[in-house]
C-alpha cells in the first residue's frame, strides 16, 4: 500500500446500514452512466434554493437539501433526490434493523 493510499480517509458505514440496498433504493437501480457507460458513480449533497430569493438574502426556509448521483467520468447528473426522501428511507432502514435486532434478542432469550 502506497503512502497516498494509506493517507486517504477510510469511509465507514453507520451501524445497521448496508450500502447496496441503500444505493439501489436511491439510485433506482442505476449502476452505470447513461452517457458514457462508466461505473464510477458518486453521490454528493448540496442545497437548492426553493424560493425566488437571491443568494445573499436566503433564510433557512428558502433552502432544502438534495442528493445528486453523478458520473465521475463525464459529470453527467443521473438522479436528484430530495433530502426528505433520503431521511424517510434511512428511517425505514433503521426501523427494519431495530425489528431484526429485537427478533434476534427475543430468540436468544428462549
N, C-alpha and C positions, 0 to 999 in steps of 0.2 A: 504494500500500500504506500503510495507516494505521500509526501508531506501535504500536498494540496488536498488530496482525498481525506487525509486524517483531520485537516483543519475545517472541513465542511461540517456545518451543524447537522447532527443526525435528526431526522424527522421522527418524532414519536407520535403514536396514536393514543387518543384518550381511551381509558379503560371502557370496555363494553361496546366499542365501535369497531367495525371492520370496514376497511376501505372498499373492497369490491362491491358489496351491496349498496353502500352509500354512493359510490361513484356511479353505479348502474342506475340508481334511483334518480339522481340529479341529472345525469348526462343523457337520460333517455336511451341508454344502451349504446351511445356513440363511442366507439373505440378508436376510430381513425378520422383524420381530417377529410372533409368532403372536397376540399380544394386541391390539396397536394398528396393525399393518401398517407400522410405521416402518422405515426402512432405517438408522437411527442405532444400530448395534450396536457394542459395545466389549467388549474382553477386559480383565479385571483379575485380578491374582494375590492370593491370600491363603493363610492356613494353616487347617487343620482339625484339631481335637482328635480323635485316633484312639483314645484310651483313655477310661476313665471318670474321669480325674483332673481335679480343679478347676484353673481357670486359673492360680492362683498357685503351684501345685505341679508344673507341667509340666516334663518333661525333653525333650531333643531327640527321643527316640524316641516321644514322645507326640503329636507334631505332624507333619503332612505337607502339602506344598504342593498347592494346587489352583488351577485357572484357570477363571474363570467368564465366559461370554458373556452379556452382559445388554443390555437396551434402554435407551438414554439418555433416551428419551421417557417411558416408563411404569415403568421399573425392573423389568421382567419378567426373570426368570432363564431363559435359553433353553437353556443347556448348562453342565455342570460336567465338567471334565476333570482327571484326576489328573496330578500333576507327572511321575510316571514315564512316563505315556503321551506327554506333551509332549516329554520328553527322548528317548524312543525315536524319535519322529517326526523330531526335529531331527537325531539321529544318522543316521537313514536318509537324510535330505535331504543331509546333509554327505557321506555316502558316495557318493551319486549325483553330487554336484558334483565330488568327487575323481576319480571314474571318468571323467566327461566331460572334466575338466582333463587327465588322463593321456592320454586318447584324442586330444585336440587337440594335446598336446605331441608324441606319437609321430607324428601325421600331419605335423607341421611338420618333423620330422627326416627324413622320407622324401623 
